């Protein structure tokens, strides 16, 4: 029993040390509008018009919006919207997108190359 409790305490401490804060609707809009994010192998621009440009070697145009305290995106020709919880790092330089299935994407604010 102590071993399980110890593992949980270590895990909780590691999560807290990262200091990620979940953003609400207005914070998501402010965090993404007219911003450029650099991921490990891609980059993305979020335009105030609701358009987004994702580039992982080949540019792809889609749409983004905020809905119910989540970031949502849609990529034509698919009409479905995918939504993610959005977290910001304590230093304000990184964003973490967490999808319904637990998939995680992390990016850093940069200037457009």
N, C-alpha and C positions, 0 to 999 in steps of 0.2 A: 504494500500500500504506500509506503513512504517513497519507493522508487517512482511510482506513478505520479505522486504529488510533486516530487522533485522535478520530473520531466515537465510537468505542466508549469511549474514556476519558472523554469529556465526558458521555456518557449514563450511564456507571457512576457518575461523580461526582454527577450530578443525582439519581440514585436514592439514593445514600448520604446525600446532604444532607437528604433527606426523613426519613431515620431511621425507617422502619417496621419493626416486629418481628413476625414470624409467631408466633401464639399456639398453644399446644398445648391438649389437651382440658380440663385443669383451668383453664387461663388463660381459655379461651373461656367456660366456665361462670361463672367469677368476673366476667368482663367484661360479660356480658349479663344474668345473673340479677337480677331486680328493678330493671332499668335502663331509662331512657328515652333514645332516640337521635333527634336531629333531623337529617334529610337536607335537601337543597336544597329539595325540593317536597313533603316528607312527614315523618311522624314515626312512631316505633314504640316500643311497650312490650313488654318481655320479662318474663313472669311466671315465678315459681319453679315453678308448676304445669306448665310446658311450653306454656302458651298464649301467643300473641303477638297484639297488636293493631296493625295497620298502618293509617295514616290519611293518604291523599293527597287529602282532600276528601270521601272516603266511607270510613267505617270497614270494615275487613276483618279478621275473626278467623281465625287459623291456629294452627299448632303449631310449636314449635322444639325442637331437641335437639342434643346434641353427639355426633358419631360419627366415630371415626378421625381425631382432630385437625382436624375441620371442623365448622363451624356448618351445620346442616341445617334447612330449613323445609318445611312442607307446608300447602297452602291448599285446604280443601274447596271444592267437591266432588271436586277432583282428589286422588287418593290417592298421587300420586308425591311423593317427597322430593327437593328440590334442595339440593345441598351446596356450601359456599363455604369457601375459606381465609379466615382472619380475621387481620388485622394491626392493631396498635395503634401510634399515633404516639409519638414519643419523649417528648412532653409528657404523654402519657396521656389526652388529651382527645378524640382522634378514633379512629374505627375505620374500617377499609377491608375490605370484603367483595369477594373476587375469585372469580367463578364459573368453571366448567369451560371455558367458551368465551372466557374473558378479560374478561367483563363486570365492571365495577367500580362499586360503590356506596360512597360515603363519608358518614359521619355523625359528629356531635359529641354528646357527653354533654350533656344539659340536664335541667332539672326539668320535670315534666309541666305543660303549660299548661292 
